[in-house]
Amino acid sequence: MGLGAAGMGSLVLGPRFKHDFASAASEGLVKMPIGFQVWTIREALIKDFPGTLKKMAGIGYQSVEMCSPPGYESSGFGPLMQLGAREMKQIINDAGLEFTSTHYGMNELRENLGERIEFALESGQKQMILSSFGLPREATADDWKKAADELNAMGRKAKDSGIQIGFHNHHGEFAMLDNKLIYEMLLERFDPDLVKMQFQVAVISIGYKAADYFRKYPGRFISAHLADWSAEKKDSVSVGQGIVDWKEFFSAVETGGIKNIFVEMDEVHFRPSADYLKTI
């Protein structure tokens, strides 16, 4: 199913993962491993799981954020369901990457939260990120609040097992509802200890800066998806080539509580983005 014989064969060997992230990370503003989210390269990933991971490590990435194979089965991740938690971790580590985070869907957390927590623990992860509530556009403020309360309850169960739940935003959470920004509404509703935020930097395209939120809500964040935007082209550009002030961003990550960063852009932007992040 495209996992690659070399990657599967490595499972019988001892761990070879000895990446020194302290020395690999930039000596400048970037104080954490440079990671990537797999969504935009999912077709290549499914075709050759170990090979694609090694390719990403080869262009400068040090950690990976996965999508849950069962939760994303309909998006093509089904072949990875054959891998157990330890097997997946082994292949990722053998590629030279740290396995720190995974995206999940709301329905799979509703129906299989215990099993997903166990998978995270067995694969050495300490965080689980909800990618979306999956609410319709016509959802009311009460619908958003109800979903937030539900995630708080999930967050309690995860916390009791040693896992931190997080919430990933899209542009939709930066819409107004009942004269209030949905994102602000969620921050008020989430328990700060049980649900942390994963900030989608791409919302810079509609005028919202990650650094502003890190400073306004200290300690409320756990990770961020990195992207950049060209006001002239009205399109995404590689990290460092757009309007995001990355020095400001990284000066505020500690205040925000950020533990991990993951570039999430089209494949063409991965190499130049990693190259840039290593220079600041």
N, C-alpha and C positions, 0 to 999 in steps of 0.2 A: 504493500500500500504506500510505497514511497518513503518509508522510514529509513531505508538505506542499510545494507548489510553491515557496513563498517560500524555504524552507530549502534546497532543492536548487539553486534559482537563485542563491543567495548564493555557491555554490561557485566561480563564475566571477569573483567579485570578490576584491579584496585583503583580507587579514585586517583585521578591525575590532576585534580583541580587545586592548583596552588597559586592562584592569581593574587598578586600583592596589590590590592586596590589602593592602599595608601600611597604607594609610589607611582601607580599607574595614573591616578587622577592628576589633573592639572595642579601645579603648585600655586596657581593663581586663585581666581574666584570660585572655580568649580571644585568643591571639596568632597564630592561623592562620585561613585561610578557613573559613567555615561551609559544610560540604558536606552532601549528601544521597545516600542509596542509592536506586536507581530501582525496586527490587523491588516495593514496595508500591503504586506507581503505574504498573505496567507496562502495564495496559490503555490508559490515557490516553497513555502514552509511545509505544506502538506505533501508536495511531490518529493521533497528531499529534506526531511527534518534535520538530521545532523549536519548535512552539507550546507544548508541555508544558515544555520546557527554559526557554523565555523566561518562562513563568508562574512557575516555581520561582525564577528569578533575580529576578523582580519582587517576590517576597515575602521576599527577603533572602538567598537562597543564592548562594554564590560558587564552589562546586566540585561536581562530580558523580562518583559511583562507579557505573559501568555493570555490567551482567551481560553476559557474552560471548554474542553472538547465536548462534553455532554451538552452544555448550555448553548454552544455554538455549532452543534451538529448540522443544523440546517444551513449554516454558512460555509460548510465545507470542512469543518474540523473533525468530522466523524472518524476518519482513519486513525487519529491520535488517541481515540478512546481505548485502543488495545494496550496502551502503555499504562503501567501502574505508576503510582506517585514516585516511587524510588527510581524506577526505570527512566521516567521523564527527567527527573533531577540529574541522574547520572549522565544522560546524553547532553543535557544543557551544560553541565559542569565540564564534561569532556571537551566541549567546544570552546572552553575558556570563558564561560559566562556564569554570572551569579543568577540564581533563580529567586527573585524577590517578591513577585506580585502576579496576580491573575485577575482578569475580568470575568464577572459572572452576570447572568441574567436574573431578573427578579423572580421569574417563575421557578427556576431551578433552586434558588435559595428558599423559596416558600416550600417546595416539595422535598428537597434533599439537603437541607442545611447541614445536618449532622454529618452526612457522607462527604460533603464538600469541605467542611472544617477538617475532617480526618485526612482528606487528600492534601490539604494545605500543610497540615502538621507533618505528614509523612514525607512530603517533598521539601521540608525545611523552610517553608514560607511563614511569614509572620503577619501577613496582611491579605485581605480579600476585598476587592473593589467591585461594587455594584456599578455596572456600566450605564444603567438607565432604569427608571421605574416602568417605562413602557406605557406611560399615560397618553391618552389621546389629546389632540390639540384643544379640544373643548373641555378638558379637565378643569374643575373648579378649584378654588383655593382649598376647600375642604378635602378634595381628592388628594392634593399634594400633601396636605398635613397628615392625612390618614396614612399615606404611603411612608412619610417620614417617621411616623410613630411605629409603623411595622418594621422599618429598618432599625430603629432604636432597639426594638425587642430582639431582632436578629443579632444586633451588635452586642447585646448583653450575653447571649449564648456564646457568641464567638469570643468575647472577652474572657469569659469563664474558662475557655479552653486555651487561652494564650494567643488569640488571634485578634487583630484590629480590623474592623470593618471600615471601608471607605466608600465615598460616593463620588462618582465621576459626572461632571456636568457636560452638557452640550450647549449650543447657542440658545436652545429653547428655554433654559433656566434663567436667561437674561432678558426675559420678556416681562412686561408689567401685567399684574393680575390684581384686581381690587386695589389699584393705586399703590401697589407694592411690587418690587422686583422679586420674582419667584426665588431667585438664589438667596436673597436676604431672608425671605420667609423660611427657607429651609435651614439656614444657619441658626435662626431663632428656634426652630422646632427640634433640630437634632440635639441629642445629648452630646456635649463636647467631648466627653470621655468615651462614649460608645461608638460614635460615627465621626470619622475624620473626613476631610475633603481632598479629592484629587482634582487640582485645578487644570482646566483645559486652556492653555495659553492662547489658542487660536481665536478666542473671543476678543482678542485685540482688534480683529477686523470689524467689530461693531463697537469699539471704543472702551473696552474694559481691560484694565491692566492687572496682571497677577500681583505685582508688588504692592499695589494699593490694598488688595484684600489681605495679603500676608500681614501687612502692618495694622490694618483695621481689626483683623480677627487673629491675634497672635495665638499660636499653638493649635489652631483648628485644622491644619492641613497635614497631610502625610506624604503626598507626592504630587507631581505635575507632569502633564503631557506638553512637550515642547513643540512649538511651530512658530512660523514667522509670516509676516504679511507685507506686501508691497502696496502702498497707497497709490502709487502711480500705475502699476499694472493691474490693480484690483484683483490680485491673485496671491496664492501662497508662494513663498520663496524659502530657500534654505535658511536655517537658523543663522543669524548674523548678517543676513542680507536684506532685512526688512526694517520695520519701524519699532520692533521691540527693543527696549533698552535693557540689554542682557546684564550689564554691570549693575543696574538698579535691581533687576530681578534677583541676581545671586547675592546681592547685599541684603536682601530681605528674606531669603529662604529660611535662615535659622530662626528668625522671628516668627515666621509662619508655621514652623515645625516640620518643614519638608525633609523627608528621609531619602526619597528616591526621585530621579528624573528620567523620563522616557520620551525620546523623540518619537513623534507619531506623524509622519508625513509620507507622501508618495515616495517610492523607492529611489527616484533620481535625487532626492534631497538628503538621503541618509549619509553618504560619504562627506559632502561638504559641510553638513551640520556637525558631524563628529569632529572634522578637522577644525572647525571654528571653535567649538567648545573646548578643545585642547589648547587653545591659544590665549584664552582670557583668564 
